[in-house]
Amino acid sequence: MLSEREFFKGFVDELNGDLEEAVNQYLLDAERCRRESRNIYASISYASAARCMKILGDYERAAKCYLMAASMLSPSLGRYYAADRFIRERISRYVIEALKLLATLSERD
């Protein structure tokens, strides 16, 4: 569940403006959830880390985290029929956000 200590610590760090520590906590939670096959929760943590990285200007890592968030949701398609539309929309949103960040990086080069 999202009641994992790392996720909430990351959330509090984010609210307090310590985005770098928030990223670390979100990634710890994402990896734990991934190892425990809790893909939806891992996706939320990866997306949260990506949001903080984007604010910090680390677009490449943010894009990777958005893609990880999308990949964590893919196995859930078809398992939760009522949520399939929401999951597809979320996957699309994460992929689009990653592509925007990568496009911004390529414009800088």
TIDREN-515880 format. One record per residue (C-alpha): x, y, z. Coordinates in Angstrom, 1 decimal. Layout:
! TIDREN-515880
c1,c2,c3
X,Y,Z
...
***
This chain:
! TIDREN-515880
c1,c2,c3
0.0,0.0,0.0
0.9,3.6,-0.3
1.3,3.6,3.5
4.9,2.7,3.0
7.2,4.9,5.1
9.3,5.9,2.1
6.4,7.1,0.0
5.0,9.3,2.8
8.4,10.6,3.7
8.9,11.5,0.1
5.6,13.3,0.0
6.4,15.3,3.1
9.8,16.1,1.7
8.2,17.3,-1.5
5.8,19.5,0.4
8.6,21.0,2.4
10.6,21.8,-0.8
13.3,19.1,-0.3
12.8,17.7,-3.8
16.1,15.8,-4.0
15.3,13.8,-0.8
11.7,13.3,-2.0
13.1,11.7,-5.2
15.3,9.4,-3.2
12.3,8.3,-1.0
10.0,7.8,-3.9
12.5,5.7,-5.8
13.1,3.6,-2.7
9.4,3.0,-2.4
9.1,2.3,-6.2
11.8,-0.3,-6.1
10.3,-2.0,-3.0
6.8,-2.1,-4.7
8.3,-3.4,-7.9
10.1,-6.3,-6.1
6.9,-7.1,-4.3
4.9,-7.1,-7.6
2.8,-4.2,-6.5
3.0,-2.5,-9.9
0.3,0.1,-9.5
1.9,1.5,-6.4
5.4,1.3,-8.0
4.0,3.3,-10.9
2.7,6.0,-8.6
6.0,6.3,-6.8
8.0,6.5,-10.2
5.6,9.2,-11.4
6.0,11.1,-8.2
9.8,10.9,-8.5
9.6,12.0,-12.1
7.5,15.1,-11.2
10.2,16.2,-8.7
13.0,15.5,-11.1
11.2,17.6,-13.7
11.0,20.5,-11.3
14.7,20.1,-10.5
15.4,20.3,-14.2
16.7,16.7,-14.5
14.6,16.0,-17.6
16.5,12.8,-18.7
16.0,11.0,-15.4
12.4,12.3,-15.2
11.6,10.9,-18.6
13.1,7.5,-17.6
10.9,7.5,-14.4
7.8,8.4,-16.4
8.6,5.5,-18.7
9.1,3.2,-15.7
5.8,4.4,-14.4
4.1,3.4,-17.7
5.8,0.1,-17.8
4.7,-0.8,-14.3
1.1,-0.2,-15.3
1.1,-2.3,-18.5
0.8,-5.7,-16.8
-2.4,-4.4,-15.0
-4.3,-4.0,-18.3
-6.9,-6.7,-18.6
-6.6,-7.7,-14.9
-8.9,-4.9,-13.7
-11.5,-4.6,-16.4
-13.3,-1.6,-14.8
-10.0,0.3,-14.6
-8.6,-0.5,-18.0
-9.6,2.9,-19.5
-8.0,4.7,-16.6
-4.9,2.6,-16.8
-4.6,3.2,-20.6
-5.0,7.0,-20.1
-2.4,7.0,-17.3
0.1,5.0,-19.5
-0.5,7.5,-22.4
0.0,10.5,-20.1
3.2,9.2,-18.7
4.6,8.3,-22.2
3.6,11.7,-23.6
5.2,13.5,-20.7
8.4,11.5,-21.2
8.4,12.4,-24.9
7.9,16.1,-24.1
10.9,16.0,-21.8
13.1,14.2,-24.3
12.1,16.7,-27.0
13.0,19.6,-24.7
16.4,18.0,-24.1
17.0,17.5,-27.8
16.1,21.2,-28.5
18.8,22.2,-26.0
21.5,20.3,-27.8
***
